[in-house]
Amino acid sequence: MHDTLRRPRLPAALRLLLAGDVVSAVGIGLTQPYLVILLHSVKGVPLVTATAMTSLLALASFPGNWLSGALADRYRGHRVMTGGLAVTVCGLVLVATGEHLLLLGCAVAAVGFGWSVTLPAYATLIAGLVPQAAQGRAFTLQFALFNAGMGAGSAAGVLVGIGDLTALWWVAAATCLVAVGAVWAAHTRTPTGAPATAVQGTAPAAGGGYRALLADRALLRVLLVALLMSAAGYGVYNAGLPVVAVTGGDPGAMSWASVANCLTIVAGLPLALRAGARLRPPQLIAAAAAVWSASWLLCAVEARSHLLGAGVTLPLAAVLVGAGELLLAGALPALVNALAPEALRGRYNAALTLAMTSGMWAGPLLAAAATGLGRVWLLFAAAVALLAVVTLLVRRPARTAPVPDLQPATGPR
């Protein structure tokens, strides 16, 4: 692991960006497990409505991703990322202070929009700071560090408890402000030879804009894989587990689940690097689907019978989810940037983020529907069925349904 991740030495600008990312991840770890609980228990929003409101994070990301990709191709990446972080800060403050349902909905949407603007710009900045051969390694480090930050934030949430949830949102806003400083500090340390379109200056106009992406069949295949797995994985994880925690009478189990998930990702990184070097992408995707299916079956049993209790079930499920994340998501950013023409790099990164967001959007709505029916276990049963479909898709012969090579030469993200 030491040789894989630390040689050659990362540029100073990239190290600053990663540091800012870790700090902002702490704020996400503090708040993400408690959004449904804050809206329901503190703000008085009905549970079904509060669960559905989390879909606003993903819905607001659609215009955010689109706008970020276009701006990152034309303007300086650090400005786009700074703007997104500023909107995120405003949304976090409104979540902490708002009381009216409409205002809270706008605040949640602002958080989703602002964060979705930062992600494509951030990926474009990383790709512009390292050569293509090292991008897989850089994204691997970013993925692990971000989850380490989220784990630290979730652990802090456990220590603080849930007596004053609104204070956590103020802390999260402060961490985003620190990230803004790191982005501008990284800009001052950017090497003079870095690609102008990604970091330093203004990109030339890209012919066709987003329409040009539709002609790239390899990219479309990657986006399809990303969308389906995101829907059955991240979407269900973010929305389904809090509902199980609330209905099981143990909201604090969400913090332990988040800690378990992040620790699994960080500790499992060396194994993921080895698996990525030995298994083909369809095998990695099928393995991730199998692991996630086991997690959702465990959650379905808990939601239906409360056999083990949320305090045991949710951390176990989160460990399995983390293992699936490591198997699945590592190489997607490196592949997308390898496919991207220089003038469309921002749009390619935005398309990947949009595909992942589209999948996550479905999870809260399915969770709200299952909660409204009084059968939360149906959410997890539906996820298992979708994962079975994905497994069949990636195992089809290449001549009828080719699966893109998601594995860069340097290993998973």
N, C-alpha and C positions, 0 to 999 in steps of 0.2 A: 504493500500500500504506500509506503514511504516513497519508493522509486516512482510509482505510477502517478502520484498526485503532486509531488514536489519538485520533479525535474522535468523540463527546465523551470527556472524560477519564474513565478508569475510577475507580470508587470506591476509596477507600483500603483498605477491607476486602477488596475483590476483589483488589487488587494484592498484599496480604499472602497471601491464599489461593493465588494463582498462584505467588508466590515459594516457599511451602512445597511446592507441587506440583512445582516444578522440582527442588528439593533431593531430594525422595523419588524423583523420576524418575532422578536420578543413581544412586541405589542399585539401582534396577531394571535400569538399563543395565549396571551392574557384574556383576549376578548372573544375569539371565535367559539370556544366551547360554550359560552354563556349567552349568546345572542338571543336564542329562543327563550331562555330562562329570564333574561333581563326584560324582554318585551312582555312576557306573560306575568312573571311574579312581581316585578318592580313597576312596570308601566301600566299594568292592568289590561293588556291586550289578550283576548281569548286565545287559548292554546292553538286552535286550528288556524286562526288568523295569523298569529305570531309565526307559526311554522311556514305558512304560505308566504309571509313577508320575506323570509330568507331567500326566496327565489328572485327578489328584486336585486340582490347582489349580482346574480348571473344576467338578468335581463338588462340591467344598466351596463353590463360589460359589452354587450353587442355593439352599441355605438362607440363605446370607449376603445375597444380593440380596433375597430375600423378607422377611427380618427387617429389613433396612435400610429398605426402602420403608415398612413399617408403622411403624417407629420414627420415621422422618423426618416422617411425617404427624402424629405425636402429640407428639414431644418435640423439644427444641432440636437443630437440625442439627449444631451444632459438637460436641455431646456424642456423637452417633452416630458422627461421623467420627473423633473422638478414640478411642472404643472400638475401632473397626475398626483404626486404626493401632497401638494397643497390642497387639492380638492378632497383627497382622503382625510386630511386633517380636519377640514371643515365638517365633513360628514361624521367623523368620530365625535366631535364636540357637540353636534346637534343630537346624536344618539344619546349622549350623556345628559343633555339639558332638556330635550324635547319631552312633551307630555301628550300632545294631540296626536291622534292616529295618523292623520295625513302628514304632519310634520315628521313623525318617526319614519313613515314610509319614504319620504323624500331623503331623510338622513341616511337610511340604509342604502338607498339607490345611489346617493352621492359617494358613499364608501366604495360600492362596487364599481362605479364609473371611474373614480380616481385611481383605484388600484389597477383596473384593467388598462388604463392608459400607461401606467408605469411598466407593465410586464413586457410588451413587445419592444418598447424602447430599451429596456434593460437587456433583453436578449440580443438586440442589435448592437448595443455597446460592447457586450462581452465578445460577440463575434468579430467586432472590429478591432479588438485589442489583442487577440491571439491569432496565430496562423491556423489554417483549417485543420492541420494535423493534430493540434492541441485543443481544439474546441470541445471534443468529447470529454477530455480531462477537466477542462474549465467548468463545463456544465455539471459534471459529476461533483466537483467540489462545491459549486453553488447550491446544488440540490441538498447535499449533506449539511452544509453550514446553515442553510435556511431552516431545515428541520431541527437542527441543534438549537437555533434561536427560538423556534416555536416551542420546543420541549422545555427550554428554560423558562419561557413565559408561562406555560401551563403549570410547571412546577411551582412558580411563584404564586399562581392563582390558588393552588392547593394550600400553600402556606398562609396566604392572606385570608382565604375562605371566601364565602359569597355573601357576607354581611353587607357590604357596600359595593355593589357591582358597578355603579356609575363611576367610581374612582378609577376602575380599570380602563375605562374608555379615555379618560384624561391622560393616563400614562401612555396608552397606545398613541394618542395624538402627539405626545412629546417624542416618542421614538421615531415617528415619521419625520418630525422636524430635524432630528439628528441625522436621519438618512438624507435629507435635503443637503445638509452641510457636507456629508460624505460625497455626494454626487458632484458638487461644485469643486471640492478638493481634488477629486479624481480628474475632473476636467483640466485643472491646472497642471496635473502630472501626466497628461496624455502624451505619448511619444509623438514627435513631429511626423513620423512616417506612418501613423495609423491611417486607415482608410478614411477619406474625407466623408463619404456617404454615411459611415457608421458613427463617427465620433466628432470629427473636427469641423466640417463645414456643411455646405448645402449640396444635396445630390442633384444630378441632372434629372430633368423630367423623365419619368418612366413611361414609355409608350404603352397605352392600353390600361394602365393602372391595375386595379384589381381584376379586370376582365382577363388580363394576361395569365393570371393564375389558373383560370379554368382550362387553359390549353395544356397545362402540365399534369399529365395523367399520373405520374409518379407521386407528385405532391398530393393530388386528390386521394390516392390510395392511403397515404399516410394520414391525411385528415379524417378519412372514414374510420380507420382503426382507432385514432385518438378519440373521436366522438363517441363511438360505441363503448369503449372501455371506460371513458370518463362518466358516461351516464350510469353504468352499472357499478362503478367503483366510488369515485369521489362524490358524485351526487348523492348516492345513498348513504355514504359515510357521514357527510356534513349535515344531512337532514334527519336521517333515521335514528342515529344513535342518541341525539338529544331527546327525541320523543320517547325512546325506551327508558332513558334516565328519568324523565318526568313521570311517565306512567308507572314506573317501578318504584317511585318514591325516593330516589337517590340521585338528585341533581349533581352532587359532588363527584359522582362516578365519571362524569365527562372530563374532568381535569385529569384524573388518573388515566383515562383512556387516551387523552392527548399526549400525556407524558410517555405512555407505553408505545404509542405509535411513533413518536419522534425518536425515542431511544432505539427502537427496532431499526429505523432507517439509518441512524448514525452508526450503530454497532454492526449492522449487517452489510455495510458498504464494502468491506474486503471480499465477502462471499459473493456479493453482487458483481463485483469486477471479474471474479473468476468465472461465475456463471455466464456472464456476457461474452467472455472470450471462448467459451466452449459450446454454447447452445446457439442455434439459429433463431432468428426473430420469431418465426411461428411457434417454436417451442417455448420461447420466453413468454409470449402472449398467452398461449394455452396454459402454461404453468401459473401465470398471474390470475387467469380466470378461475382455475381450480382452487387456488388459495383463497381468493375472494369469495367463491361459492361456499367454501367451508365456513368462512366468517359469517356470511349472511344466514346460513343454516343455523348456526349457533344463536344469532340474534333472533331469528324467527321462533326458535324454541323458547327463548327467554320472553319474547313479547307475548307468546301464547300461554305459557304456563308459569313464568317466573321461577324456573327450576333452580337456577344458581344464584339469582339476584343480580341486579345491574352492576353492583360493585365488583363482581367477578367476571360477568359475561362481557361487559364493554371493554375492559382492558385486554382480555383475551382476543376479542374480535379486532381490536385496534392493532395488536401485534401482527395478526394475519394480514390486515389491510396494509400495514407498513411493508411486510415482506412482498406483497403483490406490487406495491408501488416500485420497489427496487427492481423487480423483475421486468416491469413494463416500461417505465417512463424514461429510462436513462438516456437513450440515444435519440429521441425525437428532435430536440433542438439542434443537435449536431447535424442530423440528416437534413433537416429543413434548410439550415444555413449552407449546407453543401449543395443543395439544389438551387438555391436562390441566386439569380443574377444580382450584381452589385446594386443596380438602380432600384431593385424591388425587394431588397433584403428586409426592410421594415415591414412591408406588406406580407411577405412570406412568414415572418415571425408572428405578425398579427393574425394571420390565418390559422396558425397552429393554436395560438391562445384562444381564438374564437371557437375552434373545434372543441377544445377542452371545456370551454365555458358553456357551449351548447349542450354538452352532456350533463354538466353539473346543474343546469337549469331545470332539468326534468326531475331530479331527485326531490327537491322540496315540494313540488306539486304532487308527486306520487305519495310522499309522506303525509301531506295534508289530506289527500283523499282517503288514504288508509286510516288515518286518525279519525276523520269524520265518520267513517263507517264503523269505527270501534274495532278494527281488525288490523292492527299495526303489522302483524306478521305477514300480511299480504304484500307489503312493500318489499320485504326481503325475499319472499317467494318469487316475485316478479323479477327482482335483480338476478336471482339464480337462473331463471329461465332465459334472460337476456344474455347472461354470460355463456350459457350453453350454445346459444345461437352464434355468439362471437367465436367460440371454439370451433364450431363447424365451419365457419367462414374462413378462418385462418388455416384450417387443415385441408381445404379444397385444393385440387391440383392446380399448379401454377398456371397452366394453360387456360384455365377457366376463371380463376380468381387469384391472380398473382399478388403475393404479399410483399410490400416494399422491404428493402434491406434496412431495417431500423438500427442496425448495429454499426457504429462507426469503428474505424480501426483502433481507436484509442480506448474503447470500452464504453460502458453505459454512463449516463449523465450522473 
